[in-house]
């Protein structure tokens, strides 16, 4: 419970002035009428004070405390012990990064009211604070009020948005070159056809090849190639120079949403996923699988703040002990203002890693800031970026040049082609 402060309004001062003036006039003129007016004003003061709202508790209930970007959360404020004739004014402080979708976080409650609701739109990832609550208690005539800060703030965790492929799944044109499960040239429980053999009593009926059975007049079953999982590493550029554009849409946010989406797909396919984030420091998560790995990745991405100037080369040098041998690596970066990119990618490829670079074009985001005007500075940066992408492809990396007009789903489908 916060410290309570009492305030008088101009109306109260007006009532007091009129009452005092009427009383003085009654004494000077010996007027019973003015005396009655002054006594009536004093009685109103006393009556208003006697009906003053007593202290009460306000509790906050959130529909859920963990959501993804773009989801809405309903917040309810409930008032207890309001058995009086006073009025309450309640303001629930909300992080400026959150938007009000329905209702208002400021409400005036008449006597007998029990609370109010409002809905917020979680449009930006992060750990957002809701609260504390400011309470203002008025007397029935709104002559004075007391205000205080009550309750503890609540935390709303907003994870990056996870985008599926079209029709709810990724479109895989060629499973052979995709990251994730790798087919082994031996019989097992997979999806790719391997061979046909004679039926045994332990074989499930759904593996029977009815066409081959009809042709040979004996039961034959299909065999499939076994599948194995692999470790996939993501390297995310979270430097301050990569935050070009708006607070909601810039290369860093695009990379974070892409990482959240693709890592979710890989984990759902029983792969192990690791994450390296570099900016002001280098944070490493070793490859792991399951829902625990998914939660850890989401929390790392949610907590990531663009800052610092650590280069890709320095982050890879630090992270080499954590990189599984020959594992696929995704580098998510705008590729700007980093002279170590070429050597770092060449080093990874030389160690047997298959490197895929997903690069939202920072200069295109910067161009959007200038209302898409083509200036000489943009032309020079465009040429430098094109040359860099050619060099990276020449050393063996697969590079996806991500135009800001394309969404995350497009980038994911480009990866899985």
C-alpha positions, -999 to 999 in steps of 0.1 A, spaced: 0 0 0 15 33 -11 16 66 8 -17 84 8 -20 121 0 -50 144 5 -59 171 -20 -86 198 -21 -103 210 -52 -113 244 -64 -149 235 -57 -140 229 -20 -122 262 -18 -152 279 -34 -176 263 -9 -153 273 20 -151 309 7 -189 312 3 -195 297 37 -170 321 54 -184 351 35 -219 342 44 -210 338 81 -192 372 82 -221 388 64 -245 373 89 -225 387 118 -222 422 102 -258 424 92 -273 402 119 -290 383 91 -305 349 99 -306 342 62 -269 345 57 -263 325 89 -285 297 76 -266 297 43 -232 295 62 -245 267 84 -258 248 54 -224 250 36 -207 238 68 -232 209 70 -224 199 34 -188 198 43 -194 176 73 -218 153 53 -193 149 25 -165 141 49 -186 114 67 -193 97 34 -157 98 23 -146 64 7 -125 43 30 -95 25 19 -101 -5 -4 -80 -31 -23 -77 -33 -60 -66 -66 -75 -55 -72 -111 -63 -104 -130 -48 -111 -164 -63 -135 -189 -28 -149 -195 7 -137 -188 25 -152 -218 15 -145 -254 29 -141 -288 32 -109 -308 -2 -97 -322 -23 -115 -295 -47 -97 -272 -49 -99 -234 -78 -90 -213 -71 -73 -179 -96 -70 -151 -94 -48 -121 -116 -57 -92 -124 -35 -62 -131 -50 -28 -150 -35 2 -166 -6 -16 -196 -3 7 -199 35 7 -213 64 -12 -180 78 -25 -165 77 -60 -133 60 -71 -109 69 -100 -85 41 -110 -56 43 -134 -37 11 -142 -3 20 -157 5 1 -189 39 -1 -207 41 23 -236 51 -6 -258 16 -21 -254 -15 -8 -272 -50 -5 -258 -73 -25 -281 -106 -22 -262 -117 -1 -232 -95 21 -212 -70 17 -183 -85 48 -167 -120 46 -152 -142 65 -128 -163 41 -107 -196 52 -92 -207 40 -58 -212 3 -57 -192 -5 -88 -169 -35 -85 -143 -29 -112 -137 -27 -149 -120 -45 -178 -98 -34 -207 -79 -52 -235 -44 -47 -246 -27 -56 -279 7 -72 -275 23 -58 -306 60 -58 -296 80 -87 -281 96 -82 -247 89 -83 -210 63 -56 -204 52 -42 -171 15 -36 -162 10 -16 -131 12 -4 -104 -24 9 -99 -31 45 -89 -63 50 -69 -80 83 -63 -109 83 -37 -134 112 -40 -161 124 -16 -197 123 -30 -196 161 -38 -161 160 -54 -148 185 -29 -116 167 -20 -98 134 -27 -70 112 -15 -47 94 -40 -23 65 -35 -4 39 -54 -15 4 -46 -9 -32 -57 21 -48 -73 30 -46 -110 24 -76 -132 47 -89 -160 34 -97 -195 58 -118 -216 54 -113 -253 72 -139 -274 82 -133 -311 55 -142 -336 58 -177 -350 48 -179 -387 38 -212 -403 41 -221 -439 11 -218 -462 -18 -241 -453 -2 -245 -419 30 -262 -430 62 -256 -448 62 -265 -485 92 -288 -490 101 -292 -527 132 -312 -520 136 -330 -487 171 -341 -497 188 -308 -491 167 -295 -462 181 -290 -427 167 -313 -401 162 -351 -404 186 -369 -428 178 -401 -445 201 -430 -438 205 -457 -465 191 -485 -443 157 -498 -434 138 -480 -406 107 -460 -397 108 -432 -422 87 -418 -450 109 -424 -480 105 -457 -499 134 -481 -497 123 -516 -510 97 -543 -510 99 -576 -491 77 -605 -481 50 -600 -454 55 -613 -419 29 -616 -391 45 -586 -372 40 -561 -401 12 -536 -398 -15 -538 -426 -9 -502 -437 25 -512 -450 12 -538 -475 18 -530 -511 -15 -541 -526 -4 -536 -563 27 -557 -558 6 -583 -539 -19 -586 -567 9 -589 -593 28 -616 -575 -1 -633 -557 16 -631 -523 16 -605 -496 44 -580 -499 51 -549 -478 69 -516 -483 101 -508 -465 112 -472 -458 145 -455 -452 154 -447 -416 156 -411 -407 180 -395 -382 180 -360 -367 207 -334 -368 219 -304 -348 211 -270 -363 227 -238 -351 213 -202 -355 237 -172 -352 217 -140 -347 231 -105 -353 218 -82 -326 241 -53 -330 228 -17 -327 237 -9 -363 213 -36 -375 183 -19 -360 175 2 -390 138 11 -396 109 13 -371 108 -2 -337 83 -28 -349 99 -37 -382 137 -37 -387 163 -63 -397 168 -75 -361 130 -80 -355 128 -98 -389 157 -121 -379 142 -128 -345 108 -138 -360 124 -159 -386 145 -177 -360 115 -183 -338 95 -197 -367 121 -220 -383 135 -233 -350 99 -242 -340 95 -262 -372 129 -280 -367 121 -288 -331 87 -302 -340 106 -326 -363 126 -339 -334 158 -320 -343 181 -304 -319 185 -266 -322 211 -242 -307 213 -204 -307 241 -178 -306 232 -141 -302 259 -115 -305 258 -78 -300 270 -62 -268 279 -98 -257 278 -133 -270 251 -156 -256 252 -193 -265 226 -220 -261 239 -255 -268 218 -276 -292 188 -292 -274 155 -307 -283 119 -307 -270 97 -281 -255 123 -270 -230 146 -260 -259 117 -242 -275 110 -222 -244 147 -213 -239 150 -201 -275 119 -180 -272 131 -164 -239 165 -157 -254 149 -140 -285 125 -121 -263 153 -108 -241 175 -98 -270 181 -60 -273 201 -45 -302 233 -31 -287 270 -33 -290 295 -38 -319 308 -74 -315 315 -88 -350 305 -121 -365 342 -132 -365 346 -125 -328 314 -143 -319 323 -174 -340 358 -175 -324 342 -175 -290 315 -201 -300 336 -227 -318 336 -251 -289 298 -251 -289 293 -258 -326 286 -295 -334 308 -308 -362 294 -306 -397 261 -291 -384 240 -268 -406 244 -231 -395 220 -203 -402 235 -168 -400 207 -142 -395 222 -108 -402 218 -76 -422 255 -79 -431 263 -43 -426 294 -26 -411 312 -59 -403 346 -64 -420 349 -100 -406 319 -115 -424 338 -131 -454 366 -147 -433 341 -159 -406 319 -176 -432 349 -191 -450 361 -205 -416 328 -222 -410 326 -237 -444 362 -249 -440 352 -268 -409 325 -287 -428 295 -266 -419 267 -260 -444 261 -222 -441 229 -205 -450 227 -167 -447 193 -151 -443 199 -114 -447 172 -87 -444 184 -58 -465 192 -30 -440 197 -5 -468 162 -11 -480 148 -5 -445 169 27 -444 156 37 -478 120 33 -464 129 59 -437 136 84 -464 103 77 -482 119 54 -507 140 82 -522 171 70 -541 200 90 -529 238 86 -538 245 70 -504 219 43 -511 234 35 -545 269 30 -531 256 8 -502 236 -12 -527 267 -19 -548 287 -28 -517 260 -52 -505 257 -69 -539 294 -75 -541 294 -89 -506 266 -113 -514 285 -125 -545 317 -131 -525 297 -151 -499 281 -173 -526 316 -177 -542 330 -193 -510 301 -218 -508 275 -202 -486 238 -201 -496 226 -165 -494 190 -154 -492 186 -117 -499 155 -108 -480 136 -78 -493 115 -59 -467 84 -63 -489 85 -101 -483 72 -116 -451 87 -143 -428 68 -171 -446 85 -162 -478 119 -164 -462 111 -198 -447 100 -212 -480 131 -199 -496 152 -218 -471 133 -250 -477 135 -250 -515 
